Amino acid sequence: MKRPGRRARDVPPSRFRPRDLVTEAVAGMLQRPARSALTALGTVLGVGTFVTVLGLTATTSSRIDSRFDRFTATEVTVEDVARQQDEFAGPGFPEDADRLVRRLNGVRHAGVYWPVRLGDGTTVRSSPLEEARGEPAEVVAASPGVLAAAEPVVSRGRLYDAYHADTAQPVAVVGAGVAARLGITGLDGAPAVFIGDQPFTVTGIIDDTERKADLLLSVVVPTTTAQRLWGPPADGARMLITTELGAARQIARLAPTALRPDHPEYLKAVPPPDPRTLRGDVTGELERLFLLLAGVCLVIGAVGIANTTLVAVLERTGEIGLRRALGARRRHISAQFLAESGALGVLGGLVGTAVGTATVVVVAVVRDWTPVVDPVTVAAAPVTGLVTGVVAGLYPAWRASGISPADSLRR
């Protein structure tokens, strides 16, 4: 005859198979579909923001990189350092500097420019009357090559050309900011600007530029005209060179010798620095900021899942007691509620991934960009939702596993 204890050991222990776990989790979600959808909404927002932020950051970074690379590879600045080498040296740039540099293979446009040093109190005004209000504006002497290299957008009129420069014509191109302050809205009446008492006919108004944005706040006159009126530049003369893609560093090596074969040390060619560190810092700060926002959304989603799961535990106390009475162990109850909260997290993660990816594509299409979404981000987003749901369900699952069968069945 077997002892009762021996019989008890022969009874197989209760088990909770993974398939049953998934079935129970899905059934728990479908029992209250509206509540489940609202609970998963926080995770949808968090994961969607996560995917959107990383996708838009990658997309804009790619676009910024291409623009930075374009300008890095196509722009060279040459500085006049003759006075630093020899205090008795004259101007570092020869009179035909533009022509000499354009002979180099790979050069698109080139021109010399410098800020004009005006006398104290000299202003720019749009009327010859002395009592007319003047505006303090920067006057820049620039050859036609500089205007071509800057790639300006002219809203009114046209740029001055080689004829104006060769004949030292009193003409000027003004930036949109200066034109607005002087009240110049059109060129129908051939308006003029007065630098001190010297009139300059306005040939064009610059609305935007690809390079040298300071031209928008300047009055630009030909270099020959500036030399005739105010003399050669004392210092600060520079040359702006635009090149074919990838030729900037080669032109930077050749330009000083091409300009001054007798004294190449009088000129210093400066290709623009590589802006990878700057753009990396900018995109990194933006990414961290928006990832923090995504983290806040995920926390809100986790709190929502935890709250709903805890309410579900209180509502299903009788069910939990019945399961315990039929042989379910504490770990089975915990696994059941963790599976439900995890399923809500996965659902929110999948929907959030779809919403975030669609947002990146729509924004890219509207802005005429190329959408960039890292596959790792798409794969990690549902996992993030799962982790959020499981973490949110830890406390409710622990509470559910601690419910006594006898107490729950008495309620």
KESE-211203 format. One record per residue (C-alpha): residue number from 0; residue in three letters; chain; x, y, z. Coordinates in steps of 0.02 Angstrom, whole numbers, plus 32768, in hexadecimal, padded with zeros to 4 digits. Each point is the difference from the previous one (the first is absolute). Layout:
N
{NUM 'ala' 'A' {X Y Z}},
...
***
This chain:
411
{0 'met' 'A' {8000 8000 8000}},
{1 'lys' 'A' {8046 80AA 7FCB}},
{2 'arg' 'A' {800A 808F 8077}},
{3 'pro' 'A' {7F9C 809E 7FDC}},
{4 'gly' 'A' {80A1 8064 7FEF}},
{5 'arg' 'A' {803D 7F88 7F7B}},
{6 'arg' 'A' {7F5D 8017 7F9F}},
{7 'ala' 'A' {8013 80BD 8007}},
{8 'arg' 'A' {80AC 7FF4 7FB4}},
{9 'asp' 'A' {7FBA 7F96 7F72}},
{10 'val' 'A' {7F88 808D 7FCB}},
{11 'pro' 'A' {8051 805E 7F6E}},
{12 'pro' 'A' {801E 80BA 8023}},
{13 'ser' 'A' {7F98 8081 7FA4}},
{14 'arg' 'A' {8051 804E 7F6A}},
{15 'phe' 'A' {7FE3 809C 7F9A}},
{16 'arg' 'A' {803A 7FE3 7F4F}},
{17 'pro' 'A' {803B 8095 7F95}},
{18 'arg' 'A' {7F6F 7FE6 7F88}},
{19 'asp' 'A' {7F84 800C 808F}},
{20 'leu' 'A' {805A 809B 803F}},
{21 'val' 'A' {7FEE 8058 7F58}},
{22 'thr' 'A' {7F4A 7FC9 7FF0}},
{23 'glu' 'A' {7FD5 8044 80AD}},
{24 'ala' 'A' {8059 80A4 7FDB}},
{25 'val' 'A' {7FA3 801A 7F5C}},
{26 'ala' 'A' {7F5B 7FCF 8051}},
{27 'gly' 'A' {801D 807D 808D}},
{28 'met' 'A' {801F 808B 7F81}},
{29 'leu' 'A' {7F68 7FD4 7F95}},
{30 'gln' 'A' {7F8C 7FFC 8097}},
{31 'arg' 'A' {800F 80BD 800D}},
{32 'pro' 'A' {8039 803C 7F54}},
{33 'ala' 'A' {7FDC 80B8 801E}},
{34 'arg' 'A' {805F 8002 80A4}},
{35 'ser' 'A' {8090 7F9F 7FB1}},
{36 'ala' 'A' {800B 807C 7F6E}},
{37 'leu' 'A' {8002 8096 8074}},
{38 'thr' 'A' {8081 7FAC 806F}},
{39 'ala' 'A' {8072 7FDC 7F6D}},
{40 'leu' 'A' {7FEE 80B5 7FC1}},
{41 'gly' 'A' {808A 803F 8072}},
{42 'thr' 'A' {8077 7F7C 7FBD}},
{43 'val' 'A' {7FCA 802A 7F4E}},
{44 'leu' 'A' {802D 80B7 801D}},
{45 'gly' 'A' {80A5 7FD6 8054}},
{46 'val' 'A' {803B 7F82 7F7F}},
{47 'gly' 'A' {7FBC 8069 7F71}},
{48 'thr' 'A' {805F 8097 8040}},
{49 'phe' 'A' {809B 7F93 8015}},
{50 'val' 'A' {7FF9 7FC4 7F4B}},
{51 'thr' 'A' {7FD2 80AC 7FBC}},
{52 'val' 'A' {808D 8057 805D}},
{53 'leu' 'A' {8085 7F86 7FC9}},
{54 'gly' 'A' {7FBC 7FFA 7F4E}},
{55 'leu' 'A' {7FF4 80BD 7FEA}},
{56 'thr' 'A' {80A9 8017 8053}},
{57 'ala' 'A' {804F 7F85 7F87}},
{58 'thr' 'A' {7FA5 8050 7F6D}},
{59 'thr' 'A' {8030 80B3 802C}},
{60 'ser' 'A' {80B1 7FCB 802E}},
{61 'ser' 'A' {8013 7FB1 7F54}},
{62 'arg' 'A' {7FC3 80A0 7FAE}},
{63 'ile' 'A' {806E 806E 806E}},
{64 'asp' 'A' {8095 7F90 7FDB}},
{65 'ser' 'A' {7FE5 800F 7F45}},
{66 'arg' 'A' {7FF4 80BE 8009}},
{67 'phe' 'A' {8098 800D 8072}},
{68 'asp' 'A' {8061 7F8B 7F8E}},
{69 'arg' 'A' {7FCE 8064 7F67}},
{70 'phe' 'A' {803E 80A4 8047}},
{71 'thr' 'A' {809A 7FB2 8050}},
{72 'ala' 'A' {8034 7FB6 7F5A}},
{73 'thr' 'A' {7FDD 809A 7F94}},
{74 'glu' 'A' {8038 809B 805E}},
{75 'val' 'A' {80AA 804E 8020}},
{76 'thr' 'A' {802C 80A6 8051}},
{77 'val' 'A' {80A6 8056 7FDF}},
{78 'glu' 'A' {803B 8085 807C}},
{79 'asp' 'A' {8079 808E 7FE2}},
{80 'val' 'A' {8089 7FED 8085}},
{81 'ala' 'A' {8084 8069 7FA6}},
{82 'arg' 'A' {800C 8080 808D}},
{83 'gln' 'A' {801C 7F75 807D}},
{84 'gln' 'A' {8095 7FC3 7F9B}},
{85 'asp' 'A' {8047 80AA 7FD3}},
{86 'glu' 'A' {7FC2 80A4 8047}},
{87 'phe' 'A' {8039 805B 7F63}},
{88 'ala' 'A' {7FA9 7F89 7F89}},
{89 'gly' 'A' {7F73 803D 7F92}},
{90 'pro' 'A' {7F5B 7FA9 7FE0}},
{91 'gly' 'A' {8010 7F45 7FF8}},
{92 'phe' 'A' {7F82 7FEA 7F73}},
{93 'pro' 'A' {8033 8038 7F50}},
{94 'glu' 'A' {7F87 8068 7F9A}},
{95 'asp' 'A' {7FD3 7F6D 7F90}},
{96 'ala' 'A' {7FEA 7F85 8090}},
{97 'asp' 'A' {7F57 7FC3 7FC3}},
{98 'arg' 'A' {8044 7FD3 7F55}},
{99 'leu' 'A' {809B 7FA9 8044}},
{100 'val' 'A' {7F9C 7F8E 8073}},
{101 'arg' 'A' {7F7D 7FD7 7F7D}},
{102 'arg' 'A' {808A 7FB4 7F96}},
{103 'leu' 'A' {8013 7F73 807F}},
{104 'asn' 'A' {7FA8 7F60 7FD1}},
{105 'gly' 'A' {7F67 7FE3 806F}},
{106 'val' 'A' {7FDB 80B7 802B}},
{107 'arg' 'A' {7F4D 8038 7FDE}},
{108 'his' 'A' {7FFE 80B2 8042}},
{109 'ala' 'A' {807E 806E 805A}},
{110 'gly' 'A' {8003 80B3 803C}},
{111 'val' 'A' {8056 8077 8079}},
{112 'tyr' 'A' {7FA0 8060 8085}},
{113 'trp' 'A' {8021 806A 809A}},
{114 'pro' 'A' {7F9F 806D 807A}},
{115 'val' 'A' {800D 80B7 7FD3}},
{116 'arg' 'A' {8040 806E 808E}},
{117 'leu' 'A' {7F94 809C 7FFE}},
{118 'gly' 'A' {801A 809C 8065}},
{119 'asp' 'A' {7FB1 8017 80AA}},
{120 'gly' 'A' {7F49 802E 7FF5}},
{121 'thr' 'A' {7FF0 7FCC 7F49}},
{122 'thr' 'A' {7F58 7FAE 7FE4}},
{123 'val' 'A' {7F9C 7FBA 7F70}},
{124 'arg' 'A' {7F60 805A 7FCF}},
{125 'ser' 'A' {7F86 7FFC 7F70}},
{126 'ser' 'A' {7FF1 80BC 7FE9}},
{127 'pro' 'A' {8080 8086 7FD2}},
{128 'leu' 'A' {7FBB 8074 8085}},
{129 'glu' 'A' {8076 8016 8092}},
{130 'glu' 'A' {7F71 7FF9 807D}},
{131 'ala' 'A' {7FC5 7F5A 7FB9}},
{132 'arg' 'A' {800D 7F72 807B}},
{133 'gly' 'A' {809B 7F95 7FE5}},
{134 'glu' 'A' {8019 7F4A 802E}},
{135 'pro' 'A' {80A1 7FB4 8042}},
{136 'ala' 'A' {8021 7F77 7F82}},
{137 'glu' 'A' {8099 7F9D 7FD0}},
{138 'val' 'A' {8049 802D 7F57}},
{139 'val' 'A' {805A 7F71 7FA9}},
{140 'ala' 'A' {806E 8011 7F68}},
{141 'ala' 'A' {7FED 7F62 7F98}},
{142 'ser' 'A' {802C 7FCD 7F50}},
{143 'pro' 'A' {7F78 7FB1 7F93}},
{144 'gly' 'A' {804F 7F56 8023}},
{145 'val' 'A' {7FD3 800E 80B8}},
{146 'leu' 'A' {7F49 801D 7FD6}},
{147 'ala' 'A' {8002 7F69 7F8C}},
{148 'ala' 'A' {8056 7F94 8084}},
{149 'ala' 'A' {7F82 8033 8086}},
{150 'glu' 'A' {7F73 7FBC 7F93}},
{151 'pro' 'A' {7F83 8088 8030}},
{152 'val' 'A' {7F46 8003 7FE1}},
{153 'val' 'A' {7FD7 80AA 7FB3}},
{154 'ser' 'A' {7F4E 8039 8023}},
{155 'arg' 'A' {800C 80A3 7F9C}},
{156 'gly' 'A' {8073 8037 7F74}},
{157 'arg' 'A' {80A5 7FAA 7FDC}},
{158 'leu' 'A' {80B3 7FF3 803D}},
{159 'tyr' 'A' {8086 8074 7FBC}},
{160 'asp' 'A' {8076 7FAE 7F84}},
{161 'ala' 'A' {80B1 800B 7FBA}},
{162 'tyr' 'A' {7FD7 809D 7F9C}},
{163 'his' 'A' {7FCE 805F 809D}},
{164 'ala' 'A' {809E 7FC4 8056}},
{165 'asp' 'A' {8076 8027 7F6E}},
{166 'thr' 'A' {7FBC 80B0 7FEF}},
{167 'ala' 'A' {7FF1 8020 80BD}},
{168 'gln' 'A' {7F47 802B 7FF4}},
{169 'pro' 'A' {7FA9 8047 809C}},
{170 'val' 'A' {7F86 7F70 8010}},
{171 'ala' 'A' {7FCE 7F97 8095}},
{172 'val' 'A' {7FA5 7F62 802E}},
{173 'val' 'A' {7FA7 8009 80A8}},
{174 'gly' 'A' {7FC7 7F77 8074}},
{175 'ala' 'A' {7F49 7FEC 8028}},
{176 'gly' 'A' {801A 8039 80B4}},
{177 'val' 'A' {8052 80A4 7FCC}},
{178 'ala' 'A' {7F80 801D 7F77}},
{179 'ala' 'A' {7F71 7FEC 807C}},
{180 'arg' 'A' {804F 807C 8079}},
{181 'leu' 'A' {801D 807E 7F76}},
{182 'gly' 'A' {7F50 7FED 7FBB}},
{183 'ile' 'A' {8037 7FBA 7F57}},
{184 'thr' 'A' {7F78 7F89 7FC7}},
{185 'gly' 'A' {801B 8002 7F44}},
{186 'leu' 'A' {8074 803E 7F77}},
{187 'asp' 'A' {7F80 8051 7F8C}},
{188 'gly' 'A' {803D 80AF 8024}},
{189 'ala' 'A' {80BA 7FD4 7FFB}},
{190 'pro' 'A' {801A 8020 80BA}},
{191 'ala' 'A' {80A9 802D 8046}},
{192 'val' 'A' {8055 7FEE 80A6}},
{193 'phe' 'A' {8075 8083 8044}},
{194 'ile' 'A' {809C 7FC8 805C}},
{195 'gly' 'A' {802F 80A3 8050}},
{196 'asp' 'A' {7FE8 807A 7F70}},
{197 'gln' 'A' {8028 7F83 7F76}},
{198 'pro' 'A' {7F68 7FBD 7FA0}},
{199 'phe' 'A' {7FF8 7F4C 7FC3}},
{200 'thr' 'A' {7F7A 7FC0 7F8A}},
{201 'val' 'A' {7FAF 7F64 8046}},
{202 'thr' 'A' {8004 7F77 7F7C}},
{203 'gly' 'A' {7FB9 7F73 8069}},
{204 'ile' 'A' {7FBD 7FC7 80A8}},
{205 'ile' 'A' {803F 7F5B 8049}},
{206 'asp' 'A' {7F7A 7F9B 8058}},
{207 'asp' 'A' {8068 7F68 8033}},
{208 'thr' 'A' {80AB 7FB1 7FE5}},
{209 'glu' 'A' {804B 7F53 8009}},
{210 'arg' 'A' {80A4 8048 8041}},
{211 'lys' 'A' {8033 80A1 8058}},
{212 'ala' 'A' {7F5A 8024 8055}},
{213 'asp' 'A' {804A 80A5 803F}},
{214 'leu' 'A' {7FDF 8048 7F52}},
{215 'leu' 'A' {7F48 8009 802F}},
{216 'leu' 'A' {802B 808B 807C}},
{217 'ser' 'A' {8080 8059 7F92}},
{218 'val' 'A' {8010 807A 7F70}},
{219 'val' 'A' {8071 7FAC 7F7F}},
{220 'val' 'A' {8063 806B 7F83}},
{221 'pro' 'A' {8082 7FD0 7F7D}},
{222 'thr' 'A' {80B4 7FF6 803D}},
{223 'thr' 'A' {803C 8078 7F7A}},
{224 'thr' 'A' {7F80 8081 8035}},
{225 'ala' 'A' {8031 7FEC 80B7}},
{226 'gln' 'A' {80B8 8018 7FD5}},
{227 'arg' 'A' {7FDA 809C 7F9B}},
{228 'leu' 'A' {7F9C 804D 808D}},
{229 'trp' 'A' {8051 7FC0 809F}},
{230 'gly' 'A' {80A7 7FB9 7FC9}},
{231 'pro' 'A' {8043 7F4D 8009}},
{232 'pro' 'A' {7FD6 7F93 8095}},
{233 'ala' 'A' {806F 801C 8095}},
{234 'asp' 'A' {7FE5 7F4F 803C}},
{235 'gly' 'A' {7F79 7F7B 8008}},
{236 'ala' 'A' {7FF9 7FD9 7F46}},
{237 'arg' 'A' {7FCB 7F4F 7FD8}},
{238 'met' 'A' {7FD5 7F95 7F6A}},
{239 'leu' 'A' {7F6B 7F8C 7FF7}},
{240 'ile' 'A' {8017 7F6B 7F8C}},
{241 'thr' 'A' {7F7E 7F7E 7FD4}},
{242 'thr' 'A' {803C 7F5F 7FB0}},
{243 'glu' 'A' {7FC0 7F62 7FB4}},
{244 'leu' 'A' {7FD1 7F79 807B}},
{245 'gly' 'A' {8099 7FBB 8059}},
{246 'ala' 'A' {807D 807E 7FB8}},
{247 'ala' 'A' {8006 8079 8093}},
{248 'arg' 'A' {809C 7FBC 8056}},
{249 'gln' 'A' {8061 7FF7 7F5E}},
{250 'ile' 'A' {7FD0 80B4 7FD4}},
{251 'ala' 'A' {8030 8036 80B0}},
{252 'arg' 'A' {80B0 7FBC 7FE2}},
{253 'leu' 'A' {8013 804F 7F53}},
{254 'ala' 'A' {7FAA 80AA 8017}},
{255 'pro' 'A' {808B 805F 805D}},
{256 'thr' 'A' {8082 7FCF 7F7F}},
{257 'ala' 'A' {7F8C 8027 7F6F}},
{258 'leu' 'A' {7FDB 80AC 8047}},
{259 'arg' 'A' {80AC 8031 803E}},
{260 'pro' 'A' {8087 7F8F 7FB9}},
{261 'asp' 'A' {8081 807C 8043}},
{262 'his' 'A' {7FBA 8002 80B2}},
{263 'pro' 'A' {7F83 7F73 801C}},
{264 'glu' 'A' {8018 8018 80BB}},
{265 'tyr' 'A' {7FA3 80A5 7FF1}},
{266 'leu' 'A' {7F5F 7F9F 7FE9}},
{267 'lys' 'A' {7FB4 7F7C 8071}},
{268 'ala' 'A' {7F82 7F87 7FB6}},
{269 'val' 'A' {7F83 7FBF 807F}},
{270 'pro' 'A' {7F8C 7F73 7FCD}},
{271 'pro' 'A' {7F69 7FFD 8074}},
{272 'pro' 'A' {8017 7F92 8099}},
{273 'asp' 'A' {7FAB 7F58 8007}},
{274 'pro' 'A' {7F5C 8022 805F}},
{275 'arg' 'A' {7FE4 7F4B 8035}},
{276 'thr' 'A' {801B 802A 80B8}},
{277 'leu' 'A' {7F87 8093 7FF8}},
{278 'arg' 'A' {7F77 7FA3 7FA5}},
{279 'gly' 'A' {801A 7F6A 8072}},
{280 'asp' 'A' {7FE7 806E 8099}},
{281 'val' 'A' {7F65 8052 7FB7}},
{282 'thr' 'A' {7FAB 7F5F 7FCB}},
{283 'gly' 'A' {8036 7FAC 80A3}},
{284 'glu' 'A' {7FAF 8087 806A}},
{285 'leu' 'A' {7F5F 7FF8 7F9B}},
{286 'glu' 'A' {7FFE 7F43 800A}},
{287 'arg' 'A' {8019 8000 80BC}},
{288 'leu' 'A' {7F78 8083 8017}},
{289 'phe' 'A' {7F7D 7FA1 7F9D}},
{290 'leu' 'A' {8033 7F58 8047}},
{291 'leu' 'A' {7FDF 804A 80AC}},
{292 'leu' 'A' {7F52 802E 7FC1}},
{293 'ala' 'A' {7FE9 7F4E 7FC1}},
{294 'gly' 'A' {8038 7FBE 80A9}},
{295 'val' 'A' {7F7E 806C 8058}},
{296 'cys' 'A' {7F7A 7FBA 7F8C}},
{297 'leu' 'A' {8039 7F4F 8027}},
{298 'val' 'A' {7FFA 8022 80BB}},
{299 'ile' 'A' {7F4F 8042 7FEC}},
{300 'gly' 'A' {7FD4 7F64 7F9D}},
{301 'ala' 'A' {804E 7F90 8085}},
{302 'val' 'A' {7F9D 8057 8089}},
{303 'gly' 'A' {7F61 7FE7 7F9B}},
{304 'ile' 'A' {8023 7F47 7FE8}},
{305 'ala' 'A' {802C 7FEA 80B9}},
{306 'asn' 'A' {7F61 8059 8037}},
{307 'thr' 'A' {7F90 7F9C 7F8B}},
{308 'thr' 'A' {8052 7F5B 802F}},
{309 'leu' 'A' {7FEE 8027 80B9}},
{310 'val' 'A' {7F47 8028 7FE8}},
{311 'ala' 'A' {7FED 7F5D 7FA1}},
{312 'val' 'A' {804F 7FA3 8093}},
{313 'leu' 'A' {7F81 804A 8078}},
{314 'glu' 'A' {7F6F 7FDA 7F8A}},
{315 'arg' 'A' {8037 7F4C 7FE4}},
{316 'thr' 'A' {8023 7FD1 80B4}},
{317 'gly' 'A' {7F7F 7F75 7FF8}},
{318 'glu' 'A' {804A 7FBC 7F60}},
{319 'ile' 'A' {80AE 8001 804E}},
{320 'gly' 'A' {7FC0 7FA5 809A}},
{321 'leu' 'A' {7FA9 7F7D 7F95}},
{322 'arg' 'A' {809F 7FE2 7F9D}},
{323 'arg' 'A' {8064 7FEE 80A1}},
{324 'ala' 'A' {7F7F 7F87 8045}},
{325 'leu' 'A' {800D 7F96 7F62}},
{326 'gly' 'A' {80BC 7FF0 8013}},
{327 'ala' 'A' {804B 809C 7FB0}},
{328 'arg' 'A' {809F 8037 8057}},
{329 'arg' 'A' {8035 80AF 802A}},
{330 'arg' 'A' {807A 8006 7F70}},
{331 'his' 'A' {7F75 7FCD 7F89}},
{332 'ile' 'A' {7F95 8094 8037}},
{333 'ser' 'A' {8095 8076 7FF1}},
{334 'ala' 'A' {8029 7FBD 7F53}},
{335 'gln' 'A' {7F4D 8017 7FC8}},
{336 'phe' 'A' {7FF7 80B9 802E}},
{337 'leu' 'A' {80B1 8021 7FC2}},
{338 'ala' 'A' {7FCD 7FB2 7F5B}},
{339 'glu' 'A' {7F67 8071 7FF4}},
{340 'ser' 'A' {8063 809E 8026}},
{341 'gly' 'A' {808A 7FC8 7F89}},
{342 'ala' 'A' {7F80 7FE0 7F77}},
{343 'leu' 'A' {7FBC 80B0 8017}},
{344 'gly' 'A' {80B1 8042 7FF3}},
{345 'val' 'A' {8024 7F9C 7F61}},
{346 'leu' 'A' {7F5D 803B 7FB3}},
{347 'gly' 'A' {802A 80B4 8028}},
{348 'gly' 'A' {80B1 7FE5 7FBE}},
{349 'leu' 'A' {7FC6 7FBA 7F5A}},
{350 'val' 'A' {7F7F 8088 7FE3}},
{351 'gly' 'A' {807B 8085 803A}},
{352 'thr' 'A' {8085 7FBE 7F89}},
{353 'ala' 'A' {7F86 8009 7F6F}},
{354 'val' 'A' {7FC7 80AF 8030}},
{355 'gly' 'A' {80B3 803F 8018}},
{356 'thr' 'A' {803D 7FB7 7F5B}},
{357 'ala' 'A' {7F6A 8049 7FA3}},
{358 'thr' 'A' {8022 80AA 8050}},
{359 'val' 'A' {80B5 7FFF 7FC6}},
{360 'val' 'A' {7FCD 7FD2 7F4E}},
{361 'val' 'A' {7F76 8083 7FF8}},
{362 'val' 'A' {8072 808B 8041}},
{363 'ala' 'A' {8089 7FCE 7F87}},
{364 'val' 'A' {7F88 7FFD 7F6C}},
{365 'val' 'A' {7FB6 80AA 802D}},
{366 'arg' 'A' {80AF 804C 8013}},
{367 'asp' 'A' {8041 7FA7 7F65}},
{368 'trp' 'A' {8083 7FA2 8067}},
{369 'thr' 'A' {803B 7F4D 7FFA}},
{370 'pro' 'A' {7FB9 7FA4 8098}},
{371 'val' 'A' {8082 7FA4 8068}},
{372 'val' 'A' {7FC6 7F82 8083}},
{373 'asp' 'A' {807E 7F8B 804F}},
{374 'pro' 'A' {7FC2 7F4A 7FFD}},
{375 'val' 'A' {8047 7FEA 80AE}},
{376 'thr' 'A' {7F8B 8089 803E}},
{377 'val' 'A' {7F69 7FAA 7FB0}},
{378 'ala' 'A' {8032 7F59 804D}},
{379 'ala' 'A' {8025 804A 80AB}},
{380 'ala' 'A' {7F5E 8064 8010}},
{381 'pro' 'A' {7F8A 7F6B 8021}},
{382 'val' 'A' {8080 7FBA 8079}},
{383 'thr' 'A' {7FFE 80A7 805A}},
{384 'gly' 'A' {7F43 7FF3 800C}},
{385 'leu' 'A' {800E 7F4F 8044}},
{386 'val' 'A' {807E 8033 8085}},
{387 'thr' 'A' {7F93 8094 8030}},
{388 'gly' 'A' {7F68 7F90 8014}},
{389 'val' 'A' {805C 7F7C 8065}},
{390 'val' 'A' {804F 8080 8074}},
{391 'ala' 'A' {7F56 8054 8017}},
{392 'gly' 'A' {7FB0 7F59 802D}},
{393 'leu' 'A' {807E 7FCA 8084}},
{394 'tyr' 'A' {7FA7 804D 8095}},
{395 'pro' 'A' {7F4D 7FCE 7FCC}},
{396 'ala' 'A' {803E 7F4E 7FDE}},
{397 'trp' 'A' {8051 7FF9 80AA}},
{398 'arg' 'A' {7F60 803D 8051}},
{399 'ala' 'A' {7F9A 7F7F 7FA1}},
{400 'ser' 'A' {8073 7F71 8032}},
{401 'gly' 'A' {7FEE 802E 80B8}},
{402 'ile' 'A' {7F42 7FF0 8004}},
{403 'ser' 'A' {7FC8 7F75 8074}},
{404 'pro' 'A' {7F86 7F83 7FAF}},
{405 'ala' 'A' {7F94 7FF7 809D}},
{406 'asp' 'A' {7FF2 80BD 8013}},
{407 'ser' 'A' {7FDB 801B 7F48}},
{408 'leu' 'A' {7F77 7F7C 7FFA}},
{409 'arg' 'A' {7FA9 804A 8099}},
{410 'arg' 'A' {7FE8 80A8 7FA6}},
***
